[in-house]
Amino acid sequence: MENALESEIQAKPPGRPRDEAARQRIRAAALQLLEEVGFANVTCDAIGQRSGASKATIYRWWPNKTAVLIDAFVESVTPELPLRDTATLREYVTVHLRQFAKVVAGRNGRLLAAVIAAAQNDREVEAAFLSHWIKPRRALSRKALQKFKNEGLLPDRFDIEQVLDAMYGPLHFLLMVRHGKPTAAYAESLAAMLVHGLAPRQGGESANH
């Protein structure tokens, strides 16, 4: 049976403007608290107090604080990572790494780090994060890469899942292990290395240039 959180975390369709304004205040308060005190220390009481909403209002839209926080995170980050069609593999990799680097370097990078850290010790957070962020994003990127593979721009020898790991893994490592902030130049350099490695080889697989 699907985890109850995973089935209930999706926001209900917007109702009256007054309701949507309250939802946005709750999301904003949740993100402020996440950044200030960390995932584990956020409570629905604190979110209610910060947003001016009652706990009953919060529970009308979300089952618990994890649902509030993951929903707020996804709503905050998604506009910064628009997925659009590109003509070439080079353009796709460069654009998406530049976008993600910008996220990692800013406030949403700190929020992402807080969510990832919480997911290490909380299975509910892990399930919600994977279900509502990681898996949907990878599904869209997987579709784009499969298109390039079908067009012969991405050789069959490369596994798409590994390509996705190679694209986004270094930026996650920089964020979570090195505690660094990538620049646009870093993202473009990483993209250039990846594109070079993914390019079809002249003269077959054994070619060595």
Residue pairs with C-beta under 8 A, 6 or more apart in sequence:
3 124
3 127
3 128
3 131
4 63
5 63
5 64
5 66
5 67
5 124
5 127
5 128
6 127
6 128
6 131
6 132
8 62
8 63
8 67
9 62
9 63
9 66
9 67
9 70
9 71
9 128
9 131
9 132
10 71
10 132
11 23
11 61
11 71
11 75
12 61
14 20
14 23
22 51
22 53
22 57
23 61
25 51
25 52
25 53
26 47
26 48
26 51
26 53
26 57
26 58
26 61
26 68
26 72
27 68
27 71
27 72
27 75
27 76
28 51
28 72
29 47
29 50
29 51
30 42
30 47
30 51
30 65
30 68
30 69
30 72
31 69
31 72
31 73
31 76
31 111
32 50
33 41
33 42
33 46
33 47
33 50
34 42
34 69
34 72
34 73
34 111
34 114
34 115
35 107
35 110
35 111
35 114
37 46
38 114
38 117
38 118
39 69
39 114
39 115
39 117
39 118
39 122
39 125
40 118
40 122
42 65
42 69
43 65
44 55
44 58
44 59
44 64
44 65
44 68
45 55
47 53
47 58
47 65
47 68
48 54
48 55
48 57
48 58
58 68
62 68
62 71
66 122
66 124
66 125
66 128
67 128
69 115
70 115
70 125
70 128
70 129
70 132
70 133
71 132
73 108
73 111
73 112
73 115
73 133
74 132
74 133
76 108
76 111
77 103
77 108
77 111
77 112
77 133
80 99
80 102
80 103
80 108
81 96
81 99
81 100
81 103
81 137
82 99
83 96
83 137
83 140
83 141
83 144
84 95
85 144
86 92
86 95
86 144
88 153
89 148
89 153
89 154
89 195
89 198
90 191
90 195
92 144
92 145
92 148
93 167
93 191
93 194
93 195
93 198
94 187
94 188
94 191
94 192
94 195
96 141
96 167
97 167
97 168
97 171
97 187
97 188
97 190
97 191
97 194
98 184
98 187
98 188
98 191
100 168
100 171
100 187
101 171
101 182
101 183
101 184
101 186
101 187
102 184
102 187
103 109
103 112
104 112
104 171
104 174
104 175
104 181
104 182
105 181
105 182
105 183
109 175
109 181
112 175
113 175
113 176
115 125
115 129
115 133
116 129
116 172
116 176
117 176
118 125
119 125
119 126
119 129
119 130
120 126
138 164
141 164
141 167
142 160
142 161
142 164
145 154
145 160
145 163
145 164
146 160
148 154
149 155
149 156
149 158
149 160
152 200
153 200
154 160
154 163
154 198
155 198
155 200
155 201
157 205
158 198
163 194
163 198
166 194
167 194
170 190
171 182
171 187
171 190
174 180
174 181
174 182
174 186
201 207
201 209
202 209
